[in-house]
Amino acid sequence: MNPRIYFDHSATTPLDPRVLTAMGPFLGGAYGNPSSQHHEGRVARAAVETARAQVAALIGAEPDEIIFTASGTEADNLALVGAVRASGRPSHVVTTSVEHAAILETCRFLASSEHRPGTKVTHLPVDADGLVRPESLLRALQSTVTLVSIMAANNVVGTLQPIEELAHLTKLHGVLFHTDAVQAAGKIPLDVNRLRVDLLSLSAHKLHGPKGVGALYVRKGTRLSPIVFGGGQERGLRSATENVAGIVGFGAAAALAREELAEEATRLAQFRERISQELTRTLPRSYLFGHPVHRLPGHLSFGLRGQEREVGKLLAALDAAGFAVSAGSACNAHHAGEPSPVLLAMGYDAERACGLIRLSLGRFNTEQQVDRFLGVLPQAVATIVHAGARAAEPASDQPSVTFA
């Protein structure tokens, strides 16, 4: 039996063995609390600060601008809720219609009666490629705005937003800019000073690190209020005893991603383009979602014209053949079978918005795995199409026969 092949790195990534090695001592003997003053505590604190510097280096930040959290979702919550609460006045948040649920649901909370006073939220539209047009942000900035939050890379279609240009516009109006870079970090170069962002969210498990640890970059001078209260860890912005092993793993993963980023991005983009070309050649009814150029290097989302409602069957067939492939965001998997909100926002009708197949490649994927996938996919599609055609045939008067 062939080993399974994992093509769902936008959902999560396998832990790099080198990261596990770095974490090892802090999963066993090195158990000190980083806030303790004795030797064991100092060892843990030194490990946390080393990891902080490694994460900071990945995005061109200073170590003391990194706040560790339990996830990218928590980092997003801290950025939005923390900025709104710190503003001390009625707030207005501008975001897009294609953000991750961590942003959209936080905005929904801020705008609801649960949050006093309620926050005005504006959702910017995107074009058919999933891009925000700078002119739409400029129009939104004509009113008083507290914070703009626009993701760096879309988790469903892989489109890269023009963050540098968008953040520049907010600076002209004195408005804070946050970007959810969970999907982008470690896959494309990020420099917070070139981008001129004030807040940036990260997650370890999207770059071959452990689950359960994230970070928020907070530019010096940016005012935030905490959303978790307690012992005052992480400069008072995220109370709780630090997850030392997870943070160490995050640091190791960030260091590896920084070191290998250029080579890895080139390799994955080559795989992506090969799959795209073969899709066009072998499946002429296929079509791509997302921007054709400005997209994550290892990310490819596509549909099959006329077979949109059969995506679930196709994914099941690929799973049975040994491939882990998804139909979009793992965080919205409980809405399986429903149109993708991201595709609807991009202007696709409900039919096509149900038909997305997402391939997201990563560090341990090989050319041989891509070859195997390209051999299996047309067969799987042909089987689904044939089964659909048979189901559409008029019922026969002949009795059915079952073969044992």
Contacts in CASP RR format, 6 or more apart in sequence:
PFRMAT RR
TARGET T0000
AUTHOR 0000-0000-0000
METHOD contacts of the structure
MODEL  1
MNPRIYFDHSATTPLDPRVLTAMGPFLGGAYGNPSSQHHEGRVARAAVET
ARAQVAALIGAEPDEIIFTASGTEADNLALVGAVRASGRPSHVVTTSVEH
AAILETCRFLASSEHRPGTKVTHLPVDADGLVRPESLLRALQSTVTLVSI
MAANNVVGTLQPIEELAHLTKLHGVLFHTDAVQAAGKIPLDVNRLRVDLL
SLSAHKLHGPKGVGALYVRKGTRLSPIVFGGGQERGLRSATENVAGIVGF
GAAAALAREELAEEATRLAQFRERISQELTRTLPRSYLFGHPVHRLPGHL
SFGLRGQEREVGKLLAALDAAGFAVSAGSACNAHHAGEPSPVLLAMGYDA
ERACGLIRLSLGRFNTEQQVDRFLGVLPQAVATIVHAGARAAEPASDQPS
VTFA
2 322 0 8 1.000
2 372 0 8 1.000
4 322 0 8 1.000
4 323 0 8 1.000
4 324 0 8 1.000
5 322 0 8 1.000
5 323 0 8 1.000
5 324 0 8 1.000
5 365 0 8 1.000
5 369 0 8 1.000
5 372 0 8 1.000
5 373 0 8 1.000
6 14 0 8 1.000
6 324 0 8 1.000
6 364 0 8 1.000
6 365 0 8 1.000
7 323 0 8 1.000
7 324 0 8 1.000
7 325 0 8 1.000
7 359 0 8 1.000
7 360 0 8 1.000
7 361 0 8 1.000
7 365 0 8 1.000
7 373 0 8 1.000
8 324 0 8 1.000
8 325 0 8 1.000
8 326 0 8 1.000
8 330 0 8 1.000
8 358 0 8 1.000
8 360 0 8 1.000
9 206 0 8 1.000
9 298 0 8 1.000
9 360 0 8 1.000
9 361 0 8 1.000
9 362 0 8 1.000
10 155 0 8 1.000
10 158 0 8 1.000
10 183 0 8 1.000
10 206 0 8 1.000
10 299 0 8 1.000
10 326 0 8 1.000
10 328 0 8 1.000
10 329 0 8 1.000
10 330 0 8 1.000
10 358 0 8 1.000
10 360 0 8 1.000
11 326 0 8 1.000
11 329 0 8 1.000
11 330 0 8 1.000
11 360 0 8 1.000
12 205 0 8 1.000
12 206 0 8 1.000
12 211 0 8 1.000
12 330 0 8 1.000
13 205 0 8 1.000
13 206 0 8 1.000
13 207 0 8 1.000
13 208 0 8 1.000
13 209 0 8 1.000
13 362 0 8 1.000
13 363 0 8 1.000
14 208 0 8 1.000
14 364 0 8 1.000
15 208 0 8 1.000
15 209 0 8 1.000
15 210 0 8 1.000
16 208 0 8 1.000
16 209 0 8 1.000
16 252 0 8 1.000
16 253 0 8 1.000
16 256 0 8 1.000
16 363 0 8 1.000
18 252 0 8 1.000
18 256 0 8 1.000
19 208 0 8 1.000
19 209 0 8 1.000
19 210 0 8 1.000
19 249 0 8 1.000
19 252 0 8 1.000
19 253 0 8 1.000
19 256 0 8 1.000
22 248 0 8 1.000
22 249 0 8 1.000
22 251 0 8 1.000
22 252 0 8 1.000
23 210 0 8 1.000
23 245 0 8 1.000
23 246 0 8 1.000
23 248 0 8 1.000
23 249 0 8 1.000
23 252 0 8 1.000
24 245 0 8 1.000
26 44 0 8 1.000
26 47 0 8 1.000
26 244 0 8 1.000
26 245 0 8 1.000
26 246 0 8 1.000
26 248 0 8 1.000
27 245 0 8 1.000
30 40 0 8 1.000
30 43 0 8 1.000
30 44 0 8 1.000
30 47 0 8 1.000
30 244 0 8 1.000
31 40 0 8 1.000
31 44 0 8 1.000
32 40 0 8 1.000
32 41 0 8 1.000
32 43 0 8 1.000
32 44 0 8 1.000
32 244 0 8 1.000
33 40 0 8 1.000
33 41 0 8 1.000
33 44 0 8 1.000
33 241 0 8 1.000
34 41 0 8 1.000
34 44 0 8 1.000
34 45 0 8 1.000
34 47 0 8 1.000
34 48 0 8 1.000
34 233 0 8 1.000
34 241 0 8 1.000
34 242 0 8 1.000
34 244 0 8 1.000
35 41 0 8 1.000
35 45 0 8 1.000
35 233 0 8 1.000
35 241 0 8 1.000
36 42 0 8 1.000
36 44 0 8 1.000
44 242 0 8 1.000
44 244 0 8 1.000
47 244 0 8 1.000
47 247 0 8 1.000
47 248 0 8 1.000
48 68 0 8 1.000
48 242 0 8 1.000
48 244 0 8 1.000
48 247 0 8 1.000
48 248 0 8 1.000
49 63 0 8 1.000
50 248 0 8 1.000
50 251 0 8 1.000
51 247 0 8 1.000
51 248 0 8 1.000
51 249 0 8 1.000
51 250 0 8 1.000
51 251 0 8 1.000
51 252 0 8 1.000
51 254 0 8 1.000
52 63 0 8 1.000
52 64 0 8 1.000
52 66 0 8 1.000
52 68 0 8 1.000
52 247 0 8 1.000
53 63 0 8 1.000
54 250 0 8 1.000
54 251 0 8 1.000
54 252 0 8 1.000
54 254 0 8 1.000
54 255 0 8 1.000
54 258 0 8 1.000
55 66 0 8 1.000
55 202 0 8 1.000
55 215 0 8 1.000
55 250 0 8 1.000
55 251 0 8 1.000
55 254 0 8 1.000
56 62 0 8 1.000
56 63 0 8 1.000
56 65 0 8 1.000
56 66 0 8 1.000
56 217 0 8 1.000
57 254 0 8 1.000
57 255 0 8 1.000
57 258 0 8 1.000
58 185 0 8 1.000
58 186 0 8 1.000
58 190 0 8 1.000
58 202 0 8 1.000
58 254 0 8 1.000
58 255 0 8 1.000
58 257 0 8 1.000
58 258 0 8 1.000
59 181 0 8 1.000
59 185 0 8 1.000
59 190 0 8 1.000
59 191 0 8 1.000
59 192 0 8 1.000
59 200 0 8 1.000
59 202 0 8 1.000
59 217 0 8 1.000
60 190 0 8 1.000
60 191 0 8 1.000
60 192 0 8 1.000
60 193 0 8 1.000
61 192 0 8 1.000
61 217 0 8 1.000
62 220 0 8 1.000
64 220 0 8 1.000
64 235 0 8 1.000
65 192 0 8 1.000
65 217 0 8 1.000
65 218 0 8 1.000
65 219 0 8 1.000
65 220 0 8 1.000
66 215 0 8 1.000
66 216 0 8 1.000
66 217 0 8 1.000
66 218 0 8 1.000
67 75 0 8 1.000
67 78 0 8 1.000
67 215 0 8 1.000
67 216 0 8 1.000
67 217 0 8 1.000
67 218 0 8 1.000
67 234 0 8 1.000
67 235 0 8 1.000
67 237 0 8 1.000
67 238 0 8 1.000
68 213 0 8 1.000
68 214 0 8 1.000
68 215 0 8 1.000
68 234 0 8 1.000
68 238 0 8 1.000
68 242 0 8 1.000
68 243 0 8 1.000
68 247 0 8 1.000
68 250 0 8 1.000
69 75 0 8 1.000
69 78 0 8 1.000
69 213 0 8 1.000
69 214 0 8 1.000
69 215 0 8 1.000
69 216 0 8 1.000
69 238 0 8 1.000
70 212 0 8 1.000
70 213 0 8 1.000
70 214 0 8 1.000
70 240 0 8 1.000
70 243 0 8 1.000
71 203 0 8 1.000
71 212 0 8 1.000
71 213 0 8 1.000
71 214 0 8 1.000
72 102 0 8 1.000
72 180 0 8 1.000
72 182 0 8 1.000
72 201 0 8 1.000
72 202 0 8 1.000
72 203 0 8 1.000
72 214 0 8 1.000
72 215 0 8 1.000
73 102 0 8 1.000
74 214 0 8 1.000
74 238 0 8 1.000
75 201 0 8 1.000
75 202 0 8 1.000
75 203 0 8 1.000
75 214 0 8 1.000
75 215 0 8 1.000
75 216 0 8 1.000
76 100 0 8 1.000
76 102 0 8 1.000
76 103 0 8 1.000
76 106 0 8 1.000
76 149 0 8 1.000
76 178 0 8 1.000
76 180 0 8 1.000
76 201 0 8 1.000
77 102 0 8 1.000
77 106 0 8 1.000
77 227 0 8 1.000
78 216 0 8 1.000
78 224 0 8 1.000
78 226 0 8 1.000
78 227 0 8 1.000
78 237 0 8 1.000
78 238 0 8 1.000
79 147 0 8 1.000
79 149 0 8 1.000
79 178 0 8 1.000
79 199 0 8 1.000
79 201 0 8 1.000
79 216 0 8 1.000
79 224 0 8 1.000
80 93 0 8 1.000
80 103 0 8 1.000
80 106 0 8 1.000
80 107 0 8 1.000
80 110 0 8 1.000
80 147 0 8 1.000
80 149 0 8 1.000
80 178 0 8 1.000
81 106 0 8 1.000
81 109 0 8 1.000
81 110 0 8 1.000
81 225 0 8 1.000
81 227 0 8 1.000
82 224 0 8 1.000
82 225 0 8 1.000
82 226 0 8 1.000
82 227 0 8 1.000
83 146 0 8 1.000
83 147 0 8 1.000
83 176 0 8 1.000
83 178 0 8 1.000
83 199 0 8 1.000
83 222 0 8 1.000
83 223 0 8 1.000
83 224 0 8 1.000
84 91 0 8 1.000
84 93 0 8 1.000
84 110 0 8 1.000
84 115 0 8 1.000
84 119 0 8 1.000
84 146 0 8 1.000
84 147 0 8 1.000
85 225 0 8 1.000
85 227 0 8 1.000
86 223 0 8 1.000
86 224 0 8 1.000
86 225 0 8 1.000
87 146 0 8 1.000
87 223 0 8 1.000
90 117 0 8 1.000
90 118 0 8 1.000
90 119 0 8 1.000
90 120 0 8 1.000
91 110 0 8 1.000
91 118 0 8 1.000
91 119 0 8 1.000
91 120 0 8 1.000
91 146 0 8 1.000
91 147 0 8 1.000
92 119 0 8 1.000
92 120 0 8 1.000
92 121 0 8 1.000
92 122 0 8 1.000
92 143 0 8 1.000
92 144 0 8 1.000
92 145 0 8 1.000
92 146 0 8 1.000
93 107 0 8 1.000
93 110 0 8 1.000
93 119 0 8 1.000
93 120 0 8 1.000
93 121 0 8 1.000
93 122 0 8 1.000
93 145 0 8 1.000
93 146 0 8 1.000
93 147 0 8 1.000
93 148 0 8 1.000
93 149 0 8 1.000
94 121 0 8 1.000
94 122 0 8 1.000
94 124 0 8 1.000
94 137 0 8 1.000
94 140 0 8 1.000
94 141 0 8 1.000
94 145 0 8 1.000
94 147 0 8 1.000
94 148 0 8 1.000
94 149 0 8 1.000
95 103 0 8 1.000
95 104 0 8 1.000
95 107 0 8 1.000
95 121 0 8 1.000
95 122 0 8 1.000
95 123 0 8 1.000
95 124 0 8 1.000
95 148 0 8 1.000
95 149 0 8 1.000
95 150 0 8 1.000
96 123 0 8 1.000
96 124 0 8 1.000
96 125 0 8 1.000
96 126 0 8 1.000
96 132 0 8 1.000
96 150 0 8 1.000
96 151 0 8 1.000
96 345 0 8 1.000
97 123 0 8 1.000
97 124 0 8 1.000
97 125 0 8 1.000
97 126 0 8 1.000
97 341 0 8 1.000
97 345 0 8 1.000
98 126 0 8 1.000
98 130 0 8 1.000
98 151 0 8 1.000
98 154 0 8 1.000
98 156 0 8 1.000
98 341 0 8 1.000
98 342 0 8 1.000
98 345 0 8 1.000
98 346 0 8 1.000
99 107 0 8 1.000
99 149 0 8 1.000
99 150 0 8 1.000
99 151 0 8 1.000
99 180 0 8 1.000
100 151 0 8 1.000
100 155 0 8 1.000
100 180 0 8 1.000
100 182 0 8 1.000
100 329 0 8 1.000
100 331 0 8 1.000
101 329 0 8 1.000
101 331 0 8 1.000
101 332 0 8 1.000
102 180 0 8 1.000
102 331 0 8 1.000
103 149 0 8 1.000
103 151 0 8 1.000
103 180 0 8 1.000
107 119 0 8 1.000
107 121 0 8 1.000
107 123 0 8 1.000
107 149 0 8 1.000
108 121 0 8 1.000
109 115 0 8 1.000
110 118 0 8 1.000
110 119 0 8 1.000
110 121 0 8 1.000
111 118 0 8 1.000
111 119 0 8 1.000
111 120 0 8 1.000
111 121 0 8 1.000
112 118 0 8 1.000
119 146 0 8 1.000
122 140 0 8 1.000
124 132 0 8 1.000
124 136 0 8 1.000
124 137 0 8 1.000
124 140 0 8 1.000
124 150 0 8 1.000
125 132 0 8 1.000
125 133 0 8 1.000
125 136 0 8 1.000
125 345 0 8 1.000
126 132 0 8 1.000
126 133 0 8 1.000
126 345 0 8 1.000
126 346 0 8 1.000
127 133 0 8 1.000
127 346 0 8 1.000
128 346 0 8 1.000
128 347 0 8 1.000
129 159 0 8 1.000
129 290 0 8 1.000
129 291 0 8 1.000
129 292 0 8 1.000
129 294 0 8 1.000
129 346 0 8 1.000
130 154 0 8 1.000
130 157 0 8 1.000
130 159 0 8 1.000
130 290 0 8 1.000
130 291 0 8 1.000
130 342 0 8 1.000
130 345 0 8 1.000
130 346 0 8 1.000
131 159 0 8 1.000
131 161 0 8 1.000
131 162 0 8 1.000
131 291 0 8 1.000
131 294 0 8 1.000
132 150 0 8 1.000
132 161 0 8 1.000
132 162 0 8 1.000
132 166 0 8 1.000
134 162 0 8 1.000
134 165 0 8 1.000
134 166 0 8 1.000
134 169 0 8 1.000
137 148 0 8 1.000
137 150 0 8 1.000
137 166 0 8 1.000
137 169 0 8 1.000
137 170 0 8 1.000
138 169 0 8 1.000
140 148 0 8 1.000
141 148 0 8 1.000
141 169 0 8 1.000
141 170 0 8 1.000
141 173 0 8 1.000
141 175 0 8 1.000
145 170 0 8 1.000
145 173 0 8 1.000
145 175 0 8 1.000
146 175 0 8 1.000
146 176 0 8 1.000
147 175 0 8 1.000
147 176 0 8 1.000
147 177 0 8 1.000
147 178 0 8 1.000
148 166 0 8 1.000
148 167 0 8 1.000
148 170 0 8 1.000
148 175 0 8 1.000
148 176 0 8 1.000
148 177 0 8 1.000
148 178 0 8 1.000
149 177 0 8 1.000
149 178 0 8 1.000
149 179 0 8 1.000
149 180 0 8 1.000
150 161 0 8 1.000
150 163 0 8 1.000
150 166 0 8 1.000
150 177 0 8 1.000
150 178 0 8 1.000
150 179 0 8 1.000
151 161 0 8 1.000
151 179 0 8 1.000
151 180 0 8 1.000
151 181 0 8 1.000
151 182 0 8 1.000
151 183 0 8 1.000
152 160 0 8 1.000
152 161 0 8 1.000
152 163 0 8 1.000
152 179 0 8 1.000
152 180 0 8 1.000
152 181 0 8 1.000
152 183 0 8 1.000
152 184 0 8 1.000
152 188 0 8 1.000
152 190 0 8 1.000
152 200 0 8 1.000
153 159 0 8 1.000
153 160 0 8 1.000
153 161 0 8 1.000
153 181 0 8 1.000
153 183 0 8 1.000
153 184 0 8 1.000
153 187 0 8 1.000
153 188 0 8 1.000
153 295 0 8 1.000
153 296 0 8 1.000
153 299 0 8 1.000
154 161 0 8 1.000
154 183 0 8 1.000
154 290 0 8 1.000
154 342 0 8 1.000
155 182 0 8 1.000
155 183 0 8 1.000
155 328 0 8 1.000
155 329 0 8 1.000
156 289 0 8 1.000
156 301 0 8 1.000
156 328 0 8 1.000
156 329 0 8 1.000
156 340 0 8 1.000
156 342 0 8 1.000
156 343 0 8 1.000
156 356 0 8 1.000
156 358 0 8 1.000
157 289 0 8 1.000
157 290 0 8 1.000
157 291 0 8 1.000
157 295 0 8 1.000
157 299 0 8 1.000
157 301 0 8 1.000
157 342 0 8 1.000
157 343 0 8 1.000
157 346 0 8 1.000
157 356 0 8 1.000
158 183 0 8 1.000
158 290 0 8 1.000
158 291 0 8 1.000
158 295 0 8 1.000
158 296 0 8 1.000
158 299 0 8 1.000
158 301 0 8 1.000
159 290 0 8 1.000
159 291 0 8 1.000
159 294 0 8 1.000
159 295 0 8 1.000
160 184 0 8 1.000
160 188 0 8 1.000
160 291 0 8 1.000
160 294 0 8 1.000
160 295 0 8 1.000
160 296 0 8 1.000
161 179 0 8 1.000
162 294 0 8 1.000
163 179 0 8 1.000
163 195 0 8 1.000
163 197 0 8 1.000
164 194 0 8 1.000
164 195 0 8 1.000
164 196 0 8 1.000
166 177 0 8 1.000
167 177 0 8 1.000
167 179 0 8 1.000
167 195 0 8 1.000
167 196 0 8 1.000
167 197 0 8 1.000
168 196 0 8 1.000
170 176 0 8 1.000
170 177 0 8 1.000
171 177 0 8 1.000
171 196 0 8 1.000
176 198 0 8 1.000
176 199 0 8 1.000
176 222 0 8 1.000
177 196 0 8 1.000
177 197 0 8 1.000
177 198 0 8 1.000
177 199 0 8 1.000
178 197 0 8 1.000
178 198 0 8 1.000
178 199 0 8 1.000
178 200 0 8 1.000
178 201 0 8 1.000
179 195 0 8 1.000
179 197 0 8 1.000
179 199 0 8 1.000
179 200 0 8 1.000
179 201 0 8 1.000
180 201 0 8 1.000
181 190 0 8 1.000
181 200 0 8 1.000
181 201 0 8 1.000
181 202 0 8 1.000
182 201 0 8 1.000
182 202 0 8 1.000
182 203 0 8 1.000
182 206 0 8 1.000
183 206 0 8 1.000
183 296 0 8 1.000
184 190 0 8 1.000
184 296 0 8 1.000
185 202 0 8 1.000
185 203 0 8 1.000
185 206 0 8 1.000
185 207 0 8 1.000
185 254 0 8 1.000
185 257 0 8 1.000
186 207 0 8 1.000
186 254 0 8 1.000
186 257 0 8 1.000
186 258 0 8 1.000
186 261 0 8 1.000
187 207 0 8 1.000
187 257 0 8 1.000
187 261 0 8 1.000
187 264 0 8 1.000
187 265 0 8 1.000
187 268 0 8 1.000
187 296 0 8 1.000
187 297 0 8 1.000
187 298 0 8 1.000
188 261 0 8 1.000
188 265 0 8 1.000
188 296 0 8 1.000
188 297 0 8 1.000
189 261 0 8 1.000
190 200 0 8 1.000
192 200 0 8 1.000
192 217 0 8 1.000
192 219 0 8 1.000
197 217 0 8 1.000
197 219 0 8 1.000
198 218 0 8 1.000
198 219 0 8 1.000
198 222 0 8 1.000
199 216 0 8 1.000
199 217 0 8 1.000
199 218 0 8 1.000
199 219 0 8 1.000
199 222 0 8 1.000
199 224 0 8 1.000
200 216 0 8 1.000
200 217 0 8 1.000
201 214 0 8 1.000
201 215 0 8 1.000
201 216 0 8 1.000
201 217 0 8 1.000
202 214 0 8 1.000
202 215 0 8 1.000
202 216 0 8 1.000
202 217 0 8 1.000
203 213 0 8 1.000
203 214 0 8 1.000
203 215 0 8 1.000
204 210 0 8 1.000
204 211 0 8 1.000
204 212 0 8 1.000
204 213 0 8 1.000
204 214 0 8 1.000
204 215 0 8 1.000
204 246 0 8 1.000
204 249 0 8 1.000
204 250 0 8 1.000
204 251 0 8 1.000
204 253 0 8 1.000
204 254 0 8 1.000
205 211 0 8 1.000
205 212 0 8 1.000
205 213 0 8 1.000
207 253 0 8 1.000
207 254 0 8 1.000
207 257 0 8 1.000
208 253 0 8 1.000
208 256 0 8 1.000
208 257 0 8 1.000
208 363 0 8 1.000
209 249 0 8 1.000
209 250 0 8 1.000
209 252 0 8 1.000
209 253 0 8 1.000
210 245 0 8 1.000
210 246 0 8 1.000
210 249 0 8 1.000
210 250 0 8 1.000
210 253 0 8 1.000
212 243 0 8 1.000
212 246 0 8 1.000
213 243 0 8 1.000
213 246 0 8 1.000
213 247 0 8 1.000
213 249 0 8 1.000
213 250 0 8 1.000
214 250 0 8 1.000
215 250 0 8 1.000
216 237 0 8 1.000
218 224 0 8 1.000
218 237 0 8 1.000
224 237 0 8 1.000
226 232 0 8 1.000
226 236 0 8 1.000
226 237 0 8 1.000
226 238 0 8 1.000
226 239 0 8 1.000
228 238 0 8 1.000
228 239 0 8 1.000
228 240 0 8 1.000
229 239 0 8 1.000
230 239 0 8 1.000
230 240 0 8 1.000
231 239 0 8 1.000
231 240 0 8 1.000
232 239 0 8 1.000
233 239 0 8 1.000
233 240 0 8 1.000
233 241 0 8 1.000
233 242 0 8 1.000
234 242 0 8 1.000
260 363 0 8 1.000
264 297 0 8 1.000
264 362 0 8 1.000
264 363 0 8 1.000
265 297 0 8 1.000
266 297 0 8 1.000
268 297 0 8 1.000
268 298 0 8 1.000
268 361 0 8 1.000
268 362 0 8 1.000
268 365 0 8 1.000
269 297 0 8 1.000
269 298 0 8 1.000
271 298 0 8 1.000
271 361 0 8 1.000
271 365 0 8 1.000
271 367 0 8 1.000
271 370 0 8 1.000
272 297 0 8 1.000
272 298 0 8 1.000
272 299 0 8 1.000
272 300 0 8 1.000
272 359 0 8 1.000
272 361 0 8 1.000
274 370 0 8 1.000
274 374 0 8 1.000
275 300 0 8 1.000
275 359 0 8 1.000
275 370 0 8 1.000
275 373 0 8 1.000
275 374 0 8 1.000
276 288 0 8 1.000
276 300 0 8 1.000
276 302 0 8 1.000
278 374 0 8 1.000
279 286 0 8 1.000
279 288 0 8 1.000
279 302 0 8 1.000
279 377 0 8 1.000
280 286 0 8 1.000
282 374 0 8 1.000
282 377 0 8 1.000
282 378 0 8 1.000
283 304 0 8 1.000
283 377 0 8 1.000
283 378 0 8 1.000
283 381 0 8 1.000
285 304 0 8 1.000
285 305 0 8 1.000
285 306 0 8 1.000
285 307 0 8 1.000
286 302 0 8 1.000
286 303 0 8 1.000
286 304 0 8 1.000
286 305 0 8 1.000
287 302 0 8 1.000
287 303 0 8 1.000
287 304 0 8 1.000
287 305 0 8 1.000
288 300 0 8 1.000
288 301 0 8 1.000
288 302 0 8 1.000
288 303 0 8 1.000
289 301 0 8 1.000
289 302 0 8 1.000
289 303 0 8 1.000
289 343 0 8 1.000
289 346 0 8 1.000
289 348 0 8 1.000
289 356 0 8 1.000
290 301 0 8 1.000
290 346 0 8 1.000
296 360 0 8 1.000
298 359 0 8 1.000
298 360 0 8 1.000
298 361 0 8 1.000
298 362 0 8 1.000
299 358 0 8 1.000
299 359 0 8 1.000
299 360 0 8 1.000
299 361 0 8 1.000
300 358 0 8 1.000
300 359 0 8 1.000
300 360 0 8 1.000
301 328 0 8 1.000
301 356 0 8 1.000
301 357 0 8 1.000
301 358 0 8 1.000
301 359 0 8 1.000
302 356 0 8 1.000
302 357 0 8 1.000
302 359 0 8 1.000
303 311 0 8 1.000
303 352 0 8 1.000
303 355 0 8 1.000
303 356 0 8 1.000
303 357 0 8 1.000
304 310 0 8 1.000
304 311 0 8 1.000
304 314 0 8 1.000
304 355 0 8 1.000
304 357 0 8 1.000
304 381 0 8 1.000
307 314 0 8 1.000
307 355 0 8 1.000
307 381 0 8 1.000
307 384 0 8 1.000
307 385 0 8 1.000
308 351 0 8 1.000
308 352 0 8 1.000
308 354 0 8 1.000
308 355 0 8 1.000
309 351 0 8 1.000
309 354 0 8 1.000
309 355 0 8 1.000
310 384 0 8 1.000
310 385 0 8 1.000
310 388 0 8 1.000
311 327 0 8 1.000
311 337 0 8 1.000
311 354 0 8 1.000
311 355 0 8 1.000
311 356 0 8 1.000
311 357 0 8 1.000
312 327 0 8 1.000
312 336 0 8 1.000
312 337 0 8 1.000
313 384 0 8 1.000
313 387 0 8 1.000
314 357 0 8 1.000
314 380 0 8 1.000
314 381 0 8 1.000
314 384 0 8 1.000
315 325 0 8 1.000
315 326 0 8 1.000
315 327 0 8 1.000
315 357 0 8 1.000
317 380 0 8 1.000
317 383 0 8 1.000
317 384 0 8 1.000
318 325 0 8 1.000
318 376 0 8 1.000
318 377 0 8 1.000
318 380 0 8 1.000
319 325 0 8 1.000
321 376 0 8 1.000
321 380 0 8 1.000
323 373 0 8 1.000
323 376 0 8 1.000
325 357 0 8 1.000
325 358 0 8 1.000
325 359 0 8 1.000
326 333 0 8 1.000
326 357 0 8 1.000
326 358 0 8 1.000
326 360 0 8 1.000
327 336 0 8 1.000
327 337 0 8 1.000
327 355 0 8 1.000
327 356 0 8 1.000
327 357 0 8 1.000
327 358 0 8 1.000
328 340 0 8 1.000
328 356 0 8 1.000
328 358 0 8 1.000
329 342 0 8 1.000
332 340 0 8 1.000
332 341 0 8 1.000
337 354 0 8 1.000
338 354 0 8 1.000
339 350 0 8 1.000
339 353 0 8 1.000
339 354 0 8 1.000
340 353 0 8 1.000
340 354 0 8 1.000
340 355 0 8 1.000
340 356 0 8 1.000
343 352 0 8 1.000
343 353 0 8 1.000
343 356 0 8 1.000
344 350 0 8 1.000
344 353 0 8 1.000
359 373 0 8 1.000
361 370 0 8 1.000
END
